[in-house]
Amino acid sequence: MRIGRTPFNFTVPLLTRTSVAPDAANPGGWVNTVPPLPTRSRWAFGVLLFGAAALAASVIAVRTVPWFGPLVADQLRSLVGSENVTRLEEVVAEVEDRVQKTANNRSAASLSDSTPEELLAADKVTPALALALANRPADVTPEFPKVASEEDGKWQPVVTTPGEAPVMYRSLLHPDPERTYAELFLFALDLSRVKVNAVAGSVEPKSPSTKRGVARPGVVPEADRDRLIAAFNGGFKAEHGQFGMMVGGQELLAPRSTSCTFAATADGSLKIASWPNLPSDTAGYAWWRQTPGCMYENGVLHPGLRAEGSKNWGATLDGDTVIRRSAVGLSEKGDFLFFAIGKSTTARALATGMRRAGALHVAQLDVNFSYPRLLLYKRDGETRELTAHAPVKGLLYSRDEYLGRPSSRDFFYVTTR
């Protein structure tokens, strides 16, 4: 055998079950076969290969199948406990972040890079869209120009009803100076023209006891589907903080005095505030949903977001963990509701990015890869079937999300007024 320029005087052994006597013509050679692996070793090797393949398949499934990640996490919690699953999630997130830091040498992606082709085609500026640009939120200057794209901070119209002026706008910010791959996808809803509604999941948030007469359909009501334009995820599971919720006059989970509260009054006006800062008479509210402490309240950053290692905004995860996160925010005048999906963001980066975009009050919603999502709804011109579409690449959802099979988690949906 020759490797490079150096000859080696041996032949490769044949992996057979028989043994061959030494070759007298080649006393320096190696012609005896290698004995087969013991049965136990072969089983161990097979199990190792199967485990590696299963792990790879699981990672792919978590990133592509909407229900797979939550199912695996819940099963693991029942087997090894929530704390151990939390440690595993933090380790996985840290490894992914380090890999991205090492492998990522590209410039920051633009909003167009992350937008599905069907949405790009639909968002062509017509005269109606051009006229509506004057009503969009004010463009913002990126806080970290070195990691920003040319489209950062510029609000673009989103077509929800063809031929009509938009009620929604979108933008992008890169909120982390150390990560060009950290992205904050922003959506602004014109509250003068839309209404936001809350729906309890068929399971979450769990009530401490079964309450009769409490409807938990887990889907958008049929009566609102003709005016439906969008929907976005709700908050944490009950076990991850016991954050309260009331909808349809029914309190599913009692409020916590230290929690931030996203609420709607009877006339549809929205509020984001700490529970003690809301009116004491909450009977006038159509719904409210609690979250961890307000990230921003009246433009003031929560003190906990200045401290490293805070778990308040990650359920059980460290607030500094780099994961997918979501949040809602209200503008100073209350004329726009902001919704954000943070890709590879810390809690602080999410909060400061929302404030930069124009939100005076900010509440974080759900986190982790599977749950954060905002979906747009379109009705087919021929079949009249209503289906969901993602305005951002990589979101996990089904085409009948929040319409067909009941969602086990709470969510919000948006209709035209």
HELIX and SHEET records of a PDB file:
HELIX    1   1 THR A   39  THR A   64  1                                  26    
HELIX    2   2 PHE A   68  VAL A   80  1                                  13    
HELIX    3   3 SER A   82  ALA A  103  1                                  22    
HELIX    4   4 SER A  112  SER A  114  5                                   3    
HELIX    5   5 GLU A  117  ALA A  122  1                                   6    
HELIX    6   6 PRO A  127  ALA A  132  1                                   6    
HELIX    7   7 LEU A  133  ASN A  135  5                                   3    
HELIX    8   8 PRO A  145  VAL A  147  5                                   3    
HELIX    9   9 GLU A  222  ARG A  227  5                                   6    
HELIX   10  10 ALA A  238  HIS A  240  5                                   3    
HELIX   11  11 TRP A  275  ASN A  277  5                                   3    
HELIX   12  12 THR A  282  GLY A  284  5                                   3    
HELIX   13  13 PRO A  303  ARG A  306  5                                   4    
HELIX   14  14 ALA A  347  ALA A  357  1                                  11    
SHEET    1   A 2 ARG A   2  ILE A   3  0                                        
SHEET    2   A 2 THR A   6  PRO A   7 -1                                        
SHEET    1   B 6 GLN A 156  VAL A 158  0                                        
SHEET    2   B 6 MET A 168  LEU A 173 -1                                        
SHEET    3   B 6 GLU A 183  ASP A 190 -1                                        
SHEET    4   B 6 PHE A 336  THR A 345 -1                                        
SHEET    5   B 6 ILE A 323  SER A 331 -1                                        
SHEET    6   B 6 ALA A 359  VAL A 367 -1                                        
SHEET    1   C 5 VAL A 194  VAL A 199  0                                        
SHEET    2   C 5 PHE A 411  THR A 416 -1                                        
SHEET    3   C 5 LEU A 228  ASN A 233 -1                                        
SHEET    4   C 5 LEU A 374  ARG A 379 -1                                        
SHEET    5   C 5 LEU A 386  HIS A 389 -1                                        
SHEET    1   D 5 GLN A 250  LEU A 253  0                                        
SHEET    2   D 5 MET A 245  VAL A 247 -1                                        
SHEET    3   D 5 TYR A 285  THR A 291 -1                                        
SHEET    4   D 5 CYS A 260  THR A 265 -1                                        
SHEET    5   D 5 LEU A 270  SER A 274 -1                                        
SHEET    1   E 2 TYR A 296  GLU A 297  0                                        
SHEET    2   E 2 VAL A 300  LEU A 301 -1                                        
END                                                                             
